[in-house]
Amino acid sequence: MTQGPQRIAIVGTDKRALVNAEPIGYVHPDERFEVTVRVRAKRDLAAHLTAGGPRLGREEFAAQFGADPADLAKVAHFAASHGLAVVHSSAARRSVVLSGTAAQFCPAFGVDLQLYAHPGGGTFRGRQGAIYCPAELADVVQGVFGLDNRPAARAHFRSVEHAAGVQPHAVGQSFTPVQIAQLYNFPQAVNGQGQCVGIIELGGGYTTADLTEYFQHLGVQPAPKVLAVSVDHAQNHPDGPNGADGEVMLDIEVVGAVAPGATIAVYFAPNTDQGFIDAITTAVHDATNQPSILSISWGSPEDAWTQASTQAMDQAFQAAAAMGVSVYAAAGDNGANDYPPGSPEAAAGYHADFPASSPHVTGCGGTHISVADNAISQEVVWNDPGGGSTGGGFSSLFSTPTWQAGVQGGNRGVPDVCGNASPTSGYQVRVDGQYTVIGGTSAVAPLWAGLTALLNQQLGRPLGFGNPAFYSLSASSGAFVDITQGHNNGFDAGTGWDACTGLGRPDGARLAAALSGTAAAAPTS
């Protein structure tokens, strides 16, 4: 679409075509949808974090670092001039949600929207190139999300087929989350009471009947309180065992088994960049449920995102750090390459997975455990031939954070921590009425989220962004068990931090003891 002289490209919005997606026509001009416009902050939050500023409450954060109401009004005025309606706006989330038709959105933002056949099935609304806005909004608008609704992320879980009669108390090559917590020496005198763990889900759903049955079998009574939060009209919608239900149930059941006293808020959003961003900002700024911990088991290679998308999410994670919210993200299940084997991009070197690579997130890698006499006899990097491998490597987007200064690699290294992830030593879960075994780094993010709920209760304060404290702990503290054997088809494990398993897996009780002697760490960049 030709642009007039008073319209300029919004920095970081350039989007390339999805590999192997076929254009099949233009989007119908009367198709109605919503987009999220993200605006600048009043003040630079990064400077606040770098200076070690105090933690802020959600209202205090919105007042100091949210959007200027004048900027929100400018976007609303622009929208009205194109016949677009404002659905809602949020100073805390720095967003304005607009509703309209393709015929209204295309000229408003200078884009052409085509319909594409997705190589994996189905269709999506897509665009190529940049998004445009009037010159007077150039310094105000930092991103426009929802014009393109292609699938944005993958769930990082791996299933193992099991007989229907498998019992959740069995010990062998699969384990309940309770057993993993025991093997990792999680604190036992606390249960996460008073904490809320937020879980981001981009599809699938859960049933109360499955959760009730599962926790009864584990002896977890009463069952954890689980709430579904709708984002961008998405709902808790179980879609069968071959869909995302395995991810949803794994996340809830791991957190709930490890920290049954915590409330679990599940944020359901569409699997688009708009949905992912809106889910994260909704959770971070949720003044009703007030999660102190977020678990994210979805992601994609860094180069699959636009700059505007990664910036929007990373700024939301900065906000989480400023408010004392811990964020854990799975590092990926396809080794150092991060793309699925056989995909066109899989031959193109190494890629870190985002959002695990954000310098304001704790990235979670994976291991395989062997157990004898109810104790871990061996723990190595997860790398199953033909069955996946832990993600890990170095970011192409983010420089080395100050707290990771001793890491050799040139940029932000991932993961930071690890835990059991191999499906061959996987987690016994209940999905859509049947027990099965699931692995993947998807299990590690909720495992760490559950552990952090225990830590928060025991410490009497939110841990917040844990990486500065984690990296400052000495090896003699025993807080982390170093994983020194294995590789992820790109990087080798070794003594100290490595790009397969990070600092190592937790010894929960020793980690709690080490952190109890540490003053509440100020957030840092």
N, C-alpha and C positions, 0 to 999 in steps of 0.2 A: 504494500500500500504506500503511495507517495505521501511524503511528509511535507507540510508547509514550513515556512521559515521560522515560525514561532513555536515549533515543536521540536523537542530534543529527545534523544534516547536516554532512558533511565539506566544508569550505570549498573552493570552486573545482571541484566535481564536477558542477555542474548541466549537463545535456546536452539540447540541443534536437533535435527531429525532423529527419531528413534531408529536404531539399526533394524532393518528388515520390516519396518512398518510400511504399509502400502496406503497411499492416499486414495480414497474412494469417493471423493466429492467434497463440496463445501458444507459447512454446518448450516442448517436451516436458519434463515434470518430471524424466525420467531422463537427459536429455542431460548428458553429462559433459564438463567443460572445466577449464581452469586460469585463475586470476587472479593478478596480481602486486599485492601490497600494499606501498606505499612508505611508509617511516617517516622521522621527523625525524633530523637529524644530531646528533651529540654537541655539536658546536661550530658557530658561525656562520662558514662559509667565506668569505662576502662580506667580513667584517671582515678576515680574513687577506689577501685579495686587495687590498683597499683600502689596507691598511697596507704593501703591498709585501713580504709575507713570502716566505721562501725557497721555491724549488721543492722538491717532495716526491717521494720514490719511492712506488710503489704501496702497499707494505706500510705505510710511514710515514703515507701519507694515510689508509688505512683505520683505523689506530690512532687518529689524531687527529680525523678528520672523518667517519668512518663512523658506522654506527648503534650505539647502545648495546645490548649483548647483552640487557639487561633489557627493552628495548623489543621486540626480536625475540621474546623469550619471552612477552611479553604478547599479541602477535598470535597466537602458536602456541597459547596457552591459550584465547583467544577462538575460534580455528578449531576446536579440539577440542570445545568446548562445542556446536558446531553440526554436528559430524560431518565436518568438513573435514580433509583430510590435508595436512600440510606436505610439499611436494615437495623444496624446498631453501630455504635462507635465506642471505643474504650481508650481512655488515656493511659491506663496501666499497661495494656497490651499494645498500645501505639497503633491501633488499627481502626479502619473504617470498612465495614462490610456493605457492599453495594449490590443491588439486584437490578437486573434488566435483561434485555434480549441480545442475541448476537448482533443484530442490526444496530443496536445502540452501543455495545461495547467495542465493536471493531473500529468505528471512526473515533471513539473517545480515546482509545489507546493506540491507534495506528497499527493495528494488527490484522492479518488475514487468518481466519480460523477454518481449518479443514477437518474433515472426518477421516480417521485412519483405521485400517484393520491392524490390530495388534498381532504380532507374531505368535503370541501365546494364546490367542483367542480373544474374541470380543472386539469392540471398537472404542476409540477415544477421540476427544476433541483436542486438536493439536495446533501448534503454531511453530514457526521458525523465526529466528532473528530476534531483534530487540522489541521492547515495549516503549511507547513514546508518551510524553505528557507535555502540557504547555510549559513554556520557559519559566513562568512565574511559580511553577510547582517543582522545578528541577531540584531545588535544595530541600524540598519538603518530603517528597515521596522517595522511599528507598526500595520499594518493591510492590509488584501487583501480582497476586497469586490466585489462580482459579480459571484464568482464560484457557489454559491448557490443563486437561485433567487426565493425562497419561498416568499409569501406575508409577509410583515414585520410589518405593522401597520394597525390600524382601524381608520376610520373617526369617530369623536365624535359628531355625530348629530343624532337627533330623529325627525321623521316626524309625522305630524298629518294630516289625510285626511280631506280635506275641499271641499266644493262645488266649482265648477268652477267659480261661480259668486262672490266670496268673493272680496271685494274691499279693496285696501291697505290703505285707510284712515279710515277704521272702527276702533272704539274703543270698547274694551270689554276684552275678555280673550286672545286676540292676539293683537300685536302691530307692527307698523312699527319701523325700527331702529331710525327714526327721533323722534318718540314718546318716545322711551326708552331714547334717549339722552336728551330730555326735562325733563322727569321724574327724570333723574339722574343729572340734572342741569349742563350739559356740557357747556363750554364757548360758547357764541353766536356771539362774534365779530370777530371770526376767522373761517377759513374753511379748514385749513390744507395746504394752498398754500405753495409751496416750498418744500414740503415733498414728499418722495416716500415710500410707504408701500409695502413691499414684502410679498407675500402669498405663502406658500408651499402647493402644491397639488400633491397627489400620484395617480391620476386617474381623470376621468371625464373631463368636459370642460364647456365652456360657449358660448352663442351666442350673438353677438352684438345686434341683434334684441330684445332679451329678456331684455338686460340691458337698451337699449334705451327706451323701453316701461315702464320698472319698474321705472326708474328715472323720466320720464315724469309724471307718475302718482303721484310720491312723490313731484313733483314740484321742483326737483333738476335739475336746468339748469344753465349752460351747464352740460351735463353728465360727470362724472369723466373720465379721460384718463386711459384706461386699456390696458396693454401690456402682451402678452404671451411670456415666455422665455422657450425654450426647453432645457431640461437637460437629458443626456443619451438617446437621440433620442425620448423621449416622446413628445407628442404634445397636444395642446388644442383639445380634442376629445370628444365632448358630446356623452354619451352612453345611454341616456334615463333616465327617472325619477326614475327607480329602482336601478340605479348605483350611482356613486360618484358625479353626476351633482348637487345634492342637496347641497353637501358640498361646491363645488366650487362656486355656485351661492350665497349661504348664506354668505360665506366669502367676496366675492366681494361686494355684495349689502349692507352688514352691514358697511364695511369700507367706501364705496362710499357714502352712505347716511349720515354717521356721519361726514366725512371729504371730501366733494366733490371736494375741491381744490387740494387734494393730487393726485399724480400719483400712480397707482396701478400696480405693476409688479407681475404677477402670474408665479411662477416657476413650470412647469409641469415635473414630474419625474416618473419613474416606481415605483410601490409599492414593493420595495425590500430594504434590508439594504443599498446596494450600491446606489440605487436611492435616498433614504432619505438623506444619508450622502452627496452625491454629490449635491443635491438640496440646502441643508443648506450651504455648503461651497461655492457654486456658488453665492448664494444670499448675503452672508456675504462679499464676496470679489468682488462683481459686481461693477467694476469701471465705467461702462456705466450708469446704472440706479441709482446706489448709494443709495440703500434703507437705511433710518434712523431707520426703524421699521420693524420687521418681525412678522408675525402671523402664528402660526402652530396649526392646528386643528386635527392632526393625532398623534397617539401614541400607545404604547402597555405597558403592565406590565413590570416592570424592569427586571424580571427574564426571559422574552422572548428574551432579547437581549444578544449578546456576550459582553464580557468585551471590546473587541476591538471596537465594534460598539458604545457603550456608551461613550468610551473614545474619539473616533473620533468626535462625535457630541458635547460632552461637551467642547472639545478643540476649536471647531468652535464657540461655544457660548462664550468662554473666549475671542476669537478674536473679536467677536462682542462687548463685553463689553469694550475691549481695544480701539475700534474705535468709541465708543459712539452710538452703535446701540442697540435699545431696542428689546427684544425678548419676545413674549407672547405665551404660549402654553396651550392648553386645558388640564384639569386635569383628564378627563375621565368621562364616563357616566354610570358606573356600580358600583357605591358606593365604599366602602373601599376595596372590593375584587378586583375590576378592570377587572376581567374576565367576559365574558358574562354568564348570568345564564344558567345552564345546561351544560356548557362546562366541560370537565374532570378536568380542573385546578381550577374551581370555588369553590371547597370545601377546597382549601388549604390556608386558612387564608387571611391576608390582603396584598395588593400590591399597591405601588405607581406607577403612570403612568409616563413613560419616553417618551418624553423629558421634561415634566412639572416638574419632580423632579430634574432636573439639578440645581445646585446652582448658575448658571449664566443665569437662565431663570425666568421670572415671571409666575408662575403657576396660572391658572384661574379656579376657582370653580364656582358652579352654585346655583341659588336661584329660588324661585317661588314668583312672585309679585301679589298682589291684588291691584286694583286701583279703587278709588272712587273720583268723582269730579276732575278728571285729576291730581290726586296726589296719591302717594303710601300709601295705608292704612295699608298694612301688607307686610312684606318680610321675608321669612323663607327659610331654607335649601331646595334645590330641592331634593325631594324624592317622586316620583310618584309610587304608588303600581302597579307593573307590567310594569311601563313605564320608568324606569331608575332613577338614582340618581347621584348626583355629586360625582366625585372621590375625594380622599383626604386621607391623612395618613402620614406615615413616610418612608423615603427612606431606603432601605437596602444597597445602594451603596455609599451614600454621607453623610459625617458627618455634624453636625450643622454648618452653615456658621456663621461668626462673627456677621453679621448684624441681625441674628436670635437668638442671644444668649439667649434671655429671654424666648424662646419657650421651653416648657417641652415636651420631647419625645425621646431624645437620639440621633436623627439624623435629617437631613434636613426634615422639615415639609412642606407639600403641602396641599392646595394651598396657594398662597400669597394674592390674591385678589379674588373678585367674581363679578358676575353680573347675570342678568336674564337669565335663561337657561331652565326652564321647558317648555316642549311643550304645556302644558295647559295654559301657559301665554307667548306663543312663539312669534316668529318673522314672520311677513307676508313677504313672498319672492315670486319671480317669477322664476320657474324652468321649462325648456322645454315647454314653451308656456302657462303655467298655474300658477295661484296663489295657494300657499299652505302655511301651517304654519309649521315652523321647530324650534326645540329647541336643547338643548344639550350644553355642555360646549364649543362645536365648535362655538357657537355664541358669547361666552364671550371673546375669544382670539381676534377676529377681532373687537369687541366692544372696547376693551382696546387699540388695535392698532390704531383705528380711534381717540379715545380720545387723545392718545399720539401725533398724528399728530397735533391736535389742541393745545396741551400743548407746543410742540416744536415751533410752530409758535408764540404763545403768549409769551413764555419765550425768544424767540430770540436765542435759542440754543437747541441742542439735549438733551433730558432728558438722553439718554443712558440707561444703566442698572439701572432700577428704584428702585430695592428692598432696597438698603442701605438707600435711601432717604425716601421711603415709611415707613420703619420700624422705622425711626428716628422721624417721625412726631408725635407730641403729640395728644392725644385724643381730647384735647380742640381745635385743629385746625379745626375739623369738616370735614377733608378731606376724611375720611372714615365713612360710616354708619355701625355700628357693627350689625351683624346678630346673634341673641342669641337664636333662636328657631329652633328646628329640629335636624335631625341626618342623617348620610349617611350609616346606617347599620354597623357601626363600631365605629364611633366617634360622639360625641355630640357637638352641637354649644354651645357657652357660651360667657361670657364677655371677650373681647379682642380677640387675635388670636385664631383660632381653626382649626382643620383638616377637616373642611367642607367648610368654607367660608373665611378662612384666616383672613386678617385684616378687611374685610368687602367690601361693594360695594362703588363705588366712589360717592362723591359729586363733580362733575367736576370743578365747579367754585371755590369752597373752596380748592380743591387740587391744582389748578393753583395758587391761592393766596399763599398757604403754600409753594409751590415750588419756587415761585418768590422770597421769602425771604431766599432761600437756595442757597448757592454757588454751582456751577456745581460740583456735587459729583464725585470724582475720582473713577474709577472702583475699585472694591474690590472683593476678593474671599470669 
